[in-house]
């Protein structure tokens, strides 16, 4: 008689690729990490001043244009539309800046052409990211409108005003936390590895949750530097935004371990 060879349906061929985890592995960070990222980001700014200021000037121009139109027209709906448009442009600018730090890390001389090339290559993933951020902004604005409608304040009622401000700050903090957790490391990873945006966003949230004290300090530093830049009539954004983008790149490189995903050429 013949002997039938039984093969388990779950057996994996020896040449099959190793399955990747659902999230990118992350490292545990020390409280000194945010300061290190800022130092490394400033170093990159000094190593590529011309390209950095070119991106910074573009960011200042777009910010001034949005603010001027909002002031001139004074319509909330139009302001929301303009901000939504900026949300779609900002990721592409960020990817261009990440390309500068990526090139410096590889010992290359950053070129504007390389930044445009990388931004064009990841435009689809960046668009998904921008769409998600746009949805968060719309939900945030709707939450504010509902709060105004459901929590009327009579003139002179300080207690009601205090309660309104407390509740509004809490709602805003929730949306800000979600936005920060999603964006902390996702876009730099998409600019570095062949990875989908969903995996990048989930990995970013996971890394933030596993390093909460460090990321709280990092978020506070980002907000403080950005506020100071806005306080200079937007001109400080020309330096602050490239600096923070480079620092964010180093934060990604220091926190996530994406070796299981192929690097973008």
C-alpha positions, 0 to 999 in steps of 0.5 A: 500500500501507499503511505500518504504524507500529511502536512499541517495546513498551518505549517510555514514554508521555510522561505516565508517572510517573518510576520511583522507585529501589529505595532512598531516596537518602542523603547523606554525613554529617560526624562532627559530624552526631550532635551537631547532631541532639541539639541540634535534638532538645533544641530541639524538646523545649523548644519542646513541653515539655508534649506531650513530657513526656506521651509521656515519662510514658507511656513510663516507665509502660509500662517500669515495668509491664513491669519490675515484672511481670517481677520479680514473676512471674520467668518468662522466657517471660512476660518475652519476651511482655511485651517483644514487646508493648512492641515493638508499642507502642513504634513507635506512641509513636515515630510520635507523637513524630516528628509533634511534630518534623514539625509544628514543622518546618512551623511548626505547633503540635503537638497530641496529636490530630495525633500520634494521627491520624498513628499511626493512619494508619501503624499498618499499616506500623508493625505490619510494623516491629514484627513484624520487630523481634519476630522479631529479638528472638525469634531473639536470645533463641534464639541465647542459649539455644543458646549456653547449651546448647552452651557449658557452663561449669564452676564456677571455669573462668575461661577458659571463662567468658571465651570464653563472654562473648566469643562471647556479646558477638559474637552480641549485637553482630550482632543489635544492629547489624542492629536498629539499621541497620533502625530508624535511619531507617525509622520516621521516613520512614514517618511522613513519606512515603507509602512501604512499610516494606520500602523504608524499612528497606532505605533505612535499612540502605543509609544506615547502611552508607554512613555507618558511622563517623558511625552508630557514633558515633550508636549509641554516643550513643543507648546512653549516653543510654538507659543514663543514663536507666535509671540514674535508676530509669526516671524519666530516660526521660521526658526522654531518650526524647522527646529521642532521638525528636526527634533521630532525626527530624532524623537522618532529615531530614538523611540521606535525600532522600525527595523522590520519595515523596509527603508524608503530609498 
